Amino acid sequence: MFEPLDLTAKPFSVMVISKGGDKVPKKIVIIEDNAGLRETIAEVFRVFDLLRGTEVCLCATAEEGLSAVSEDSSVVAVMTDIGLLGDDDDSGLDVIKVVKRQWPSVPVIGMSGRPAMAAETLATGANCFLAKPFMVSGLKVALVKIGLLKEE
């Protein structure tokens, strides 16, 4: 069916030059309660060389994710599950609200296995919505929409 992914690959890291000439790695924060899916998304970034060199920060909870964003000015995007505590939970919407209020320039991709959450996710402030499960092509489209990947 599916071949196991090599999760031992080291994250690649691209450097961008800041105004002061310092090299700063870019980072994307992925907030997903399902450990397997969290690792798979990170591996997709590595294997398909999405956002070449961008560091991937994996977080299991809203608190971990928001802490990662607040502690690191190199975060260029946040991907968050909407149902971080299960199918009937919408705590990912709170993540979107906080990110958009405190770091309005950081784009947010909302993800959910409930496609009906798309409108509410976007109305909450997410820049894009991905229905899970999604294909690599869907992730690429989302990254293009938020301006992190050029259209092929």
C-alpha positions as CSV (number, residue, x, y, z in Angstrom):
1,M,0.0,0.0,0.0
2,F,2.3,2.8,1.2
3,E,6.0,2.5,1.7
4,P,7.2,3.7,5.1
5,L,8.9,7.1,5.1
6,D,12.5,7.5,6.3
7,L,12.0,9.7,9.3
8,T,15.7,9.8,10.1
9,A,16.5,12.3,7.4
10,K,17.8,15.5,8.9
11,P,15.8,18.7,8.2
12,F,17.4,20.9,5.6
13,S,17.9,24.5,6.3
14,V,17.9,27.4,3.9
15,M,19.2,30.8,5.0
16,V,17.8,34.1,4.2
17,I,19.7,37.3,4.6
18,S,18.3,39.8,7.1
19,K,18.7,43.6,6.7
20,G,21.7,43.5,8.9
21,G,23.4,40.8,6.8
22,D,22.9,38.0,9.3
23,K,21.7,34.6,8.0
24,V,18.4,33.6,9.5
25,P,16.8,30.1,8.8
26,K,13.1,30.2,7.9
27,K,10.8,28.0,9.9
28,I,7.3,26.6,9.5
29,V,5.4,25.5,12.6
30,I,3.1,22.5,12.2
31,I,0.6,21.9,15.0
32,E,-1.0,18.5,14.7
33,D,-2.1,16.2,17.6
34,N,-1.7,13.0,15.5
35,A,2.0,12.1,15.8
36,G,2.0,10.0,12.6
37,L,0.4,12.7,10.5
38,R,2.7,15.3,12.1
39,E,5.8,13.3,11.1
40,T,4.4,12.5,7.6
41,I,3.8,16.2,6.9
42,A,7.4,17.0,7.9
43,E,8.6,14.2,5.8
44,V,6.7,15.5,2.8
45,F,8.5,18.8,3.2
46,R,11.8,17.0,3.1
47,V,11.1,14.4,0.4
48,F,9.5,16.8,-2.0
49,D,11.9,19.6,-1.1
50,L,9.1,22.0,-0.4
51,L,10.3,25.4,0.8
52,R,13.8,24.4,0.2
53,G,15.7,24.4,3.4
54,T,12.9,25.7,5.6
55,E,13.1,24.2,9.1
56,V,10.0,22.4,10.2
57,C,9.0,22.7,13.9
58,L,6.6,20.0,15.0
59,C,4.1,20.6,17.8
60,A,1.5,18.3,19.3
61,T,-0.6,21.0,21.1
62,A,-1.8,24.5,20.6
63,E,0.3,25.7,23.5
64,E,3.5,24.2,22.0
65,G,2.8,25.7,18.7
66,L,2.0,29.2,20.0
67,S,5.1,29.0,22.1
68,A,7.2,28.1,19.1
69,V,5.8,31.1,17.1
70,S,6.3,33.5,20.0
71,E,9.9,32.4,20.6
72,D,11.2,32.6,17.1
73,S,11.0,35.5,14.7
74,S,12.0,33.3,11.7
75,V,8.6,31.6,11.6
76,V,7.2,32.2,8.1
77,A,4.0,30.1,8.4
78,V,1.8,28.0,10.7
79,M,-0.1,24.9,9.8
80,T,-2.6,23.9,12.4
81,D,-5.1,21.1,12.8
82,I,-8.5,22.5,13.6
83,G,-9.5,19.5,15.9
84,L,-6.5,19.3,18.0
85,L,-8.3,17.4,20.8
86,G,-10.4,15.2,18.6
87,D,-13.1,15.3,16.0
88,D,-15.5,17.4,18.0
89,D,-12.9,20.0,19.0
90,D,-12.3,23.3,17.3
91,S,-9.3,24.5,19.4
92,G,-7.3,25.1,16.2
93,L,-9.6,28.0,15.5
94,D,-8.3,29.6,18.7
95,V,-4.7,29.1,17.4
96,I,-5.6,30.9,14.2
97,K,-7.1,33.8,16.2
98,V,-4.1,34.2,18.4
99,V,-1.6,34.0,15.5
100,K,-3.5,36.6,13.4
101,R,-3.9,38.9,16.4
102,Q,-0.3,38.7,17.6
103,W,1.6,38.0,14.4
104,P,-0.7,39.3,11.6
105,S,2.0,38.9,8.9
106,V,2.4,35.1,9.6
107,P,0.1,33.2,7.2
108,V,-1.9,30.3,8.6
109,I,-3.0,27.1,6.9
110,G,-5.9,25.4,8.7
111,M,-6.3,21.6,8.3
112,S,-9.2,19.3,9.2
113,G,-10.7,16.0,8.4
114,R,-14.0,17.8,8.5
115,P,-14.3,19.6,5.1
116,A,-17.3,21.4,6.4
117,M,-14.9,23.4,8.7
118,A,-13.5,25.2,5.7
119,A,-15.7,28.3,5.7
120,E,-15.4,28.8,9.5
121,T,-11.6,28.3,9.4
122,L,-11.3,30.9,6.7
123,A,-13.7,33.3,8.4
124,T,-11.6,32.9,11.6
125,G,-8.6,34.3,9.7
126,A,-6.8,31.4,8.1
127,N,-5.2,32.2,4.8
128,C,-6.0,28.7,3.4
129,F,-7.7,25.5,4.3
130,L,-6.6,21.9,3.6
131,A,-9.1,19.0,3.9
132,K,-7.4,15.9,5.4
133,P,-6.3,13.7,4.0
134,F,-4.6,15.8,1.4
135,M,-2.2,15.1,-1.4
136,V,1.2,16.8,-1.9
137,S,-0.3,18.8,-4.8
138,G,-2.9,20.2,-2.3
139,L,-0.2,21.2,0.1
140,K,1.7,22.9,-2.8
141,V,-1.4,24.8,-3.8
142,A,-1.8,26.0,-0.2
143,L,1.9,27.1,0.0
144,V,1.4,29.0,-3.3
145,K,-1.7,30.7,-1.9
146,I,0.1,32.0,1.2
147,G,3.1,33.1,-0.9
148,L,5.7,30.7,0.2
149,L,6.0,28.7,-3.0
150,K,6.1,29.9,-6.6
151,E,3.5,28.4,-8.9
152,E,4.9,25.8,-11.2
